[in-house]
């Protein structure tokens, strides 16, 4: 026997209003999906990923070699990191080379020239005068630089400051670690004469400007003592 109520429930016609609402929802979902895909395409998100072919692995190997080389350089000290630490030897050689340059200037202040190449820096430590106007010694003694190398000294042809420098840690002349003095120190004894008790340099010796004859004679007698 057929149950009429069951048949009515099973074959009940659909509500047209619910069907229209479902269609609208599906259309809205499709529209949102299209807009999403268009946005991804505009941002380039749909591009295929990089294939891991030979080029990919070559790039990876090059990057790894670069990082390894950088690491080895840092560990060996070839590649500095941050501020370079100044060693005691660097400070010592700077003080020594500057003192030698100033001593050369004082030597010229009295003698009228720098030591010759043949005389060398040892001329600054001489205990007995060789030239008129000498008033040394200008240094106690000449010692090697902190790395045990002799300082390079040469008289410059045509005048000017002499060639003076340390060959640095590698002991080779003309390399990047050579240490040169401040060139202004060669002329410092002429700019500041307090170290001589205001004694006149060689260019002005024999020239006295006195307020009267008595003072002039006293100065002349004082000069003769030197």
C-alpha positions as CSV (number, residue, x, y, z in Angstrom):
1,X,0.0,0.0,0.0
2,X,1.4,3.4,-1.0
3,X,1.8,6.0,1.7
4,X,0.5,9.2,0.2
5,X,2.1,11.4,2.8
6,X,5.5,9.9,2.1
7,X,5.0,10.3,-1.7
8,X,4.0,14.0,-1.2
9,X,7.1,14.6,0.9
10,X,9.5,13.0,-1.5
11,X,8.1,14.5,-4.7
12,X,7.2,17.9,-3.2
13,X,8.0,20.6,-5.8
14,X,11.0,22.8,-5.0
15,X,10.4,26.4,-3.7
16,X,11.3,28.7,-6.7
17,X,12.4,31.4,-4.3
18,X,15.0,29.2,-2.7
19,X,16.3,28.2,-6.1
20,X,16.8,31.8,-7.1
21,X,18.7,32.6,-3.9
22,X,20.9,29.6,-4.4
23,X,21.7,30.7,-8.0
24,X,22.5,34.2,-6.8
25,X,24.9,32.8,-4.2
26,X,26.7,30.6,-6.7
27,X,27.0,33.5,-9.1
28,X,28.5,35.7,-6.4
29,X,31.0,33.0,-5.5
30,X,32.0,32.6,-9.1
31,X,32.4,36.4,-9.4
32,X,34.6,36.5,-6.3
33,X,36.7,33.6,-7.7
34,X,37.3,35.4,-11.0
35,X,38.3,38.6,-9.2
36,X,40.7,36.6,-7.1
37,X,42.3,34.9,-10.1
38,X,42.6,38.3,-11.9
39,X,44.4,39.8,-8.8
40,X,46.8,36.9,-8.6
41,X,47.6,37.3,-12.3
42,X,48.2,41.1,-11.9
43,X,50.7,40.4,-9.0
44,X,52.5,37.7,-11.0
45,X,51.6,35.0,-8.5
46,X,50.7,32.6,-11.2
47,X,54.2,32.4,-12.7
48,X,55.6,28.9,-12.6
49,X,58.3,28.3,-9.9
50,X,62.0,28.2,-10.8
51,X,62.9,24.8,-12.0
52,X,65.9,23.4,-10.3
53,X,67.9,22.8,-13.4
54,X,71.7,23.1,-14.0
55,X,71.6,26.9,-13.8
56,X,69.9,26.8,-10.4
57,X,72.6,24.5,-9.0
58,X,75.4,26.5,-10.6
59,X,74.1,29.7,-8.8
60,X,73.9,27.8,-5.5
61,X,77.5,26.5,-5.8
62,X,78.8,30.0,-6.7
63,X,77.1,31.5,-3.7
64,X,78.5,28.8,-1.4
65,X,82.0,29.3,-2.7
66,X,81.8,33.1,-2.1
67,X,80.5,32.7,1.4
68,X,83.3,30.1,2.2
69,X,86.0,32.4,0.7
70,X,84.7,35.4,2.8
71,X,84.7,33.3,5.9
72,X,88.3,32.1,5.3
73,X,89.4,35.7,4.6
74,X,87.8,36.9,7.9
75,X,89.4,34.1,9.9
76,X,92.9,34.8,8.4
77,X,92.6,38.5,8.8
78,X,92.7,39.3,5.1
79,X,89.3,40.8,5.3
80,X,88.9,43.3,8.1
81,X,85.7,43.4,10.1
82,X,84.8,46.7,11.7
83,X,87.5,49.1,12.9
84,X,91.1,47.9,12.4
85,X,92.9,47.5,15.7
86,X,96.0,49.6,16.0
87,X,99.0,47.6,17.4
88,X,101.7,48.8,19.7
89,X,104.2,48.5,16.8
90,X,102.0,50.8,14.7
91,X,102.0,53.4,17.4
92,X,105.7,53.1,18.1
93,X,106.8,53.4,14.4
94,X,104.6,56.4,14.0
95,X,106.2,58.2,16.9
96,X,109.7,57.2,15.8
97,X,109.3,58.3,12.2
98,X,107.8,61.6,13.2
99,X,110.6,62.2,15.7
100,X,113.2,61.5,13.0
101,X,111.5,64.0,10.6
102,X,111.5,66.7,13.3
103,X,115.2,66.0,14.1
104,X,116.0,66.4,10.5
105,X,114.3,69.8,10.5
106,X,116.3,70.9,13.6
107,X,119.5,69.7,12.0
108,X,118.7,71.9,8.9
109,X,117.7,74.8,11.2
110,X,121.3,74.9,12.5
111,X,123.4,73.6,9.6
112,X,121.4,74.9,6.6
113,X,120.7,71.5,5.0
114,X,119.5,68.0,5.7
115,X,121.9,65.1,6.2
116,X,123.2,63.7,2.9
117,X,122.3,60.2,1.8
118,X,125.9,59.1,2.6
119,X,125.7,60.6,6.1
120,X,122.3,59.1,6.8
121,X,120.3,59.4,9.9
122,X,123.3,58.5,12.0
123,X,124.4,62.1,11.4
124,X,121.6,63.3,13.7
125,X,123.2,61.3,16.6
126,X,126.8,62.6,16.2
127,X,128.3,63.9,19.4
128,X,130.8,66.2,17.9
129,X,130.0,69.0,15.4
130,X,131.2,68.7,11.9
131,X,129.6,71.8,10.3
132,X,129.3,75.4,11.3
133,X,126.1,76.1,13.3
134,X,125.8,72.4,14.5
135,X,124.2,72.3,17.9
136,X,123.4,68.6,18.3
137,X,123.0,65.8,18.9
138,X,119.4,65.8,17.6
139,X,118.6,62.3,18.6
140,X,120.2,59.9,21.1
141,X,120.7,57.0,18.7
142,X,119.3,55.5,15.5
143,X,117.4,52.2,16.1
144,X,115.6,50.0,13.7
145,X,111.8,50.1,13.3
146,X,109.6,47.8,15.5
147,X,110.0,45.0,13.0
148,X,113.8,45.2,13.0
149,X,114.2,47.0,9.6
150,X,116.4,50.0,9.1
151,X,114.6,53.2,8.2
152,X,115.0,54.3,4.6
153,X,116.6,57.7,4.3
154,X,117.7,59.5,1.1
155,X,118.5,63.1,0.3
156,X,116.1,64.4,-2.3
157,X,117.7,65.8,-5.5
158,X,116.8,69.4,-6.2
159,X,116.1,70.1,-2.5
160,X,112.9,69.6,-0.6
161,X,112.1,67.2,2.2
162,X,114.3,64.1,2.2
163,X,112.9,60.6,1.6
164,X,112.2,59.0,4.9
165,X,110.0,56.1,5.7
166,X,109.7,52.7,7.4
167,X,109.3,49.6,5.2
168,X,106.6,48.3,7.5
169,X,106.0,44.7,8.7
170,X,106.8,43.1,5.4
171,X,110.3,44.7,5.2
172,X,109.8,45.6,1.5
173,X,110.1,49.1,0.2
174,X,107.3,50.6,-1.9
175,X,104.5,48.5,-0.6
176,X,101.2,49.5,1.0
177,X,102.3,49.0,4.6
178,X,105.2,51.5,4.4
179,X,105.0,54.2,7.1
180,X,105.8,57.8,6.2
181,X,106.2,60.8,8.5
182,X,104.0,63.9,8.6
183,X,105.8,66.1,6.1
184,X,104.9,69.2,8.1
185,X,107.3,68.0,10.8
186,X,110.3,68.8,8.6
187,X,109.4,72.5,8.7
188,X,108.1,72.6,12.3
189,X,111.4,73.7,13.8
190,X,111.3,76.8,11.6
191,X,107.7,77.7,12.5
192,X,108.1,77.1,16.3
193,X,111.5,78.1,17.6
194,X,110.8,77.8,21.3
195,X,112.9,74.6,21.4
196,X,116.0,76.8,20.5
197,X,115.2,79.5,23.1
198,X,114.4,81.6,20.1
199,X,117.8,81.2,18.5
200,X,117.7,82.4,14.9
201,X,117.9,79.9,12.0
202,X,120.8,79.7,9.6
203,X,119.3,82.1,7.1
204,X,119.3,84.9,9.6
205,X,122.6,84.4,11.3
206,X,124.8,87.6,11.3
207,X,121.7,89.8,11.1
208,X,120.9,91.7,14.3
209,X,118.5,94.5,14.8
210,X,119.2,96.3,18.1
211,X,117.6,99.3,19.5
212,X,121.0,101.0,20.3
213,X,124.7,100.4,19.9
214,X,125.2,99.1,23.4
215,X,122.7,96.4,22.9
216,X,124.1,95.6,19.5
217,X,127.6,95.0,20.9
218,X,126.2,92.8,23.7
219,X,124.4,90.7,21.2
220,X,127.4,90.4,19.0
221,X,129.5,89.2,21.9
222,X,126.9,86.7,22.8
223,X,126.8,85.4,19.2
224,X,130.5,84.9,19.1
225,X,130.3,82.4,22.0
226,X,128.3,80.1,19.7
